[in-house]
Amino acid sequence: MNKSQLIDQLALTTHQTNKVSEQAVNIFFESIKKALSARDRVEIRGFGSFTLKEYNAYTGRNPKTGEKVYVPRKELPFFRAGKDLRLQVNDGDEEPPQK
């Protein structure tokens, strides 16, 4: 599913126009982007969480030329699926944790 299909599905489900649904989807994604930019964690219960993962700088190699290349420190978004999503994707194959 891509963004336009998500917008179409939202419009169909909520009986709204595509324009209203597009605004809602854009607000949702922009909110996640802003939170991650502010170094906040985004958690959507039952779906998953978004965090930033830090990678230290390192010296890599250009695969084409073999030349050494400096790769600076960076932070990248990281998604971890929630329990409900994992169970649904695996058709209930995953054992629930013992309490």
Buried (B, 14 or more C-beta within 10 A) or exposed (E): EEEEEBBBEBBEEEEBEEEEBBEBBEEEEEEBEEBBEEEEEBEEEEEBBBBBEEEEEEEEEEEEEEEEEEEEEEEEEEEEEBBEBEBBEEEEEEEEEEE
